[in-house]
Amino acid sequence: MKYPWVSISILGIWIASAIVVAKRADTAPEVILAIALASTIVVSFIGFRTPR
């Protein structure tokens, strides 16, 4: 794997969001998953860029 830290951070984002959705009943799962999706997109654009 060429970019292990980016992959681990994306995995951490999704595991943390799954824990929040499972443990807290008062939060809207759609909002948590939308935040996880947006942060995944940002991390992947920054982390998986090809060097110039």
C-alpha positions in Angstrom: 0.0 0.0 0.0 1.4 3.3 -1.0 -0.5 5.6 1.3 -1.1 3.7 4.6 -1.7 6.7 6.8 -4.4 8.2 4.6 -6.2 4.9 4.5 -5.9 4.4 8.2 -7.3 7.9 8.9 -10.2 7.3 6.5 -10.9 4.0 8.3 -10.8 5.8 11.6 -13.3 8.4 10.4 -15.8 5.7 9.4 -15.3 3.6 12.5 -15.8 6.6 14.8 -18.9 7.7 12.9 -20.3 4.1 13.2 -19.7 4.2 16.9 -21.4 7.5 17.3 -24.4 6.4 15.3 -24.6 3.1 17.3 -24.1 4.6 20.8 -26.0 7.9 20.6 -29.7 7.7 19.9 -30.3 11.4 20.0 -28.1 12.2 16.9 -29.3 12.0 13.4 -27.4 9.3 11.5 -27.8 11.2 8.2 -25.9 14.2 9.6 -23.1 12.0 11.1 -22.7 10.1 7.8 -22.7 13.3 5.7 -19.9 14.7 7.9 -18.0 11.4 7.6 -18.4 11.5 3.8 -17.3 15.1 3.5 -14.3 14.6 5.7 -13.4 11.4 3.7 -13.5 13.4 0.5 -11.3 16.1 2.0 -8.7 13.6 3.4 -8.6 11.7 0.2 -8.1 14.7 -2.0 -5.3 15.9 0.3 -3.7 12.5 1.0 -3.9 10.8 -2.3 -2.5 13.7 -4.5 0.3 12.7 -6.8 3.5 14.5 -6.1 4.4 17.2 -8.7 
